[in-house]
């Protein structure tokens, strides 16, 4: 059987061992947290890199679409000018025909 002093020594040794065990456990937990933080940071870096790449591709795609829209708008403007020109020509032709009709067929004059 242990004496009172031996019991105290045993309890103190157990307390020291427990503190050291907790300290080692805390160190391991801290190490795992640091590893997890590094993995997470690398993952985010990779995700941000992918997002940047996608943004660049989207910007290029939108620029290409903008160029196509500008080309289509140019063609529409050209068609509009051509239609306006044809309308003007037909109006002018109609006026010339009216003048000729008035000379040739005065009775049709209104």
C-alpha positions in Angstrom: 0.0 0.0 0.0 1.2 3.5 -0.8 1.8 6.1 1.8 0.1 9.5 1.6 3.3 11.1 0.2 3.6 8.4 -2.5 -0.1 9.0 -3.4 0.5 12.7 -3.8 3.6 12.0 -5.9 1.6 9.6 -8.1 -1.1 12.2 -8.5 1.4 14.9 -9.3 3.0 12.6 -11.9 -0.4 11.8 -13.4 -1.2 15.5 -13.5 2.1 16.3 -15.3 1.5 13.5 -17.8 -2.0 14.7 -18.4 -0.8 18.3 -19.0 1.9 17.1 -21.4 -0.7 14.9 -23.1 -3.1 17.8 -23.5 -0.2 20.0 -24.7 0.7 17.4 -27.4 -2.9 17.0 -28.4 -3.3 20.8 -28.7 -0.1 20.9 -30.8 -1.5 18.2 -33.1 -4.8 20.0 -33.3 -3.0 23.3 -34.2 -1.0 21.5 -36.8 -4.1 19.9 -38.4 -5.8 23.3 -38.4 -2.8 24.9 -40.1 -2.8 22.1 -42.7 -6.5 22.6 -43.3 -6.1 26.3 -43.6 -3.3 25.8 -46.2 -5.4 23.3 -48.1 -8.4 25.7 -48.1 -6.2 28.7 -49.1 -4.8 26.7 -52.0 -8.3 25.6 -53.0 -9.5 29.2 -53.0 -6.5 30.2 -55.0 -7.3 27.5 -57.6 -11.0 28.6 -57.7 -10.1 32.3 -58.1 -7.7 31.3 -60.9 -10.4 29.4 -62.6 -12.9 32.3 -62.2 -10.3 34.7 -63.6 -9.9 32.4 -66.6 -13.6 32.2 -67.1 -14.0 36.0 -66.8 -11.3 36.5 -69.5 -13.1 34.0 -71.8 -16.4 35.7 -71.2 -14.9 39.1 -71.9 -13.5 37.8 -75.2 -16.8 36.2 -76.1 -18.7 39.4 -75.3 -16.2 41.5 -77.4 -16.8 39.1 -80.3 -20.6 39.4 -79.9 -20.2 43.2 -79.7 -18.2 43.2 -83.0 -21.0 41.1 -84.6 -23.7 43.4 -83.4 -21.8 46.4 -84.8 -21.5 44.6 -88.1 -25.2 43.7 -88.1 -26.1 47.3 -87.2 -23.9 48.6 -90.0 -25.7 46.3 -92.4 -29.1 47.4 -91.1 -28.1 51.1 -91.5 -27.0 50.4 -95.0 -30.3 48.7 -95.9 -32.2 51.6 -94.3 -30.2 54.1 -96.4 -30.8 52.1 -99.5 -34.6 52.0 -98.8 -34.6 55.7 -98.1 -32.8 56.3 -101.4 -35.3 54.1 -103.3 -38.2 55.9 -101.7 -36.7 59.3 -102.7 -36.2 58.0 -106.2 -39.8 56.8 -106.5 -41.1 60.0 -105.1 -39.0 61.9 -107.7 -40.1 59.6 -110.4 -43.8 60.0 -109.4 -43.4 63.8 -109.6 -41.8 63.6 -113.0 -44.6 61.3 -114.2 -47.2 63.8 -112.9 -45.5 66.6 -114.8 -45.4 64.6 -118.0 -49.1 63.5 -117.6 -50.1 67.1 -117.0 -48.5 68.1 -120.3 -49.7 65.1 -122.3 -53.1 64.7 -120.7 -54.2 68.1 -119.4 -57.7 66.8 -118.8 -56.3 64.5 -116.0 -55.0 67.5 -114.1 -56.6 67.7 -110.8 
